Amino acid sequence: MRNSFQILFLSFLFLFSACKKVETPNEEAKKVFGSWVYRYNTGGMSGAGGSQRFIEGQWLEFTDKGKLLIFEGSKKINKFRYKIEMKKSIYGGERPALIYENGVYETYQVQGDQLMISDEHYDGFAFVFERK
C-alpha cells in the first residue's frame, strides 16, 4: 500500500512539473513563444554565414512549457528542454537567453515578426527566423 501511494505521489509530482510554464524575466522574453520558420544565418569567420545547423524548410516551435521542437516540413526531427534567463551579450547589455539542459545557452531578440538567435561567440553565428 505504501509503495502504491509513493508511486501515485511521484506521478502527480512529475505531471505537475511537466506542465509548469517557463518563467520569463520580462514581457519581451515571452515573444519567443510560437512557431518560427528558418530564413538564413549570418556571422562566422567571413561574416557571410555558412552554418549548416538549420536548413531551408526547417522551423522551430517554442512552447511556454519549456520545449523547443524542431521540424523539417511536417516531421519533428528533434526536441530540447529549455529555460529563459537574462544573460550578458557580446552585442552589449543583457538579452533573454535560451538555456538548454546541458548548460549551453543562446541569446535571442524578437523584432516584429523576426527572431534572431545568437550563439554568443565571437566569429559565431546568428540565425534568423520569421514568425510562422
Beta strands, then each sheet from edge to edge (+ up, - down):
strand 1: 34-43
strand 2: 58-62
strand 3: 67-72
strand 4: 75-88
strand 5: 94-100
strand 6: 105-111
strand 7: 114-118
strand 8: 125-131
sheet 1: 1+ 2- 3+ 4- 5+ 6- 7+ 8- 1+
end
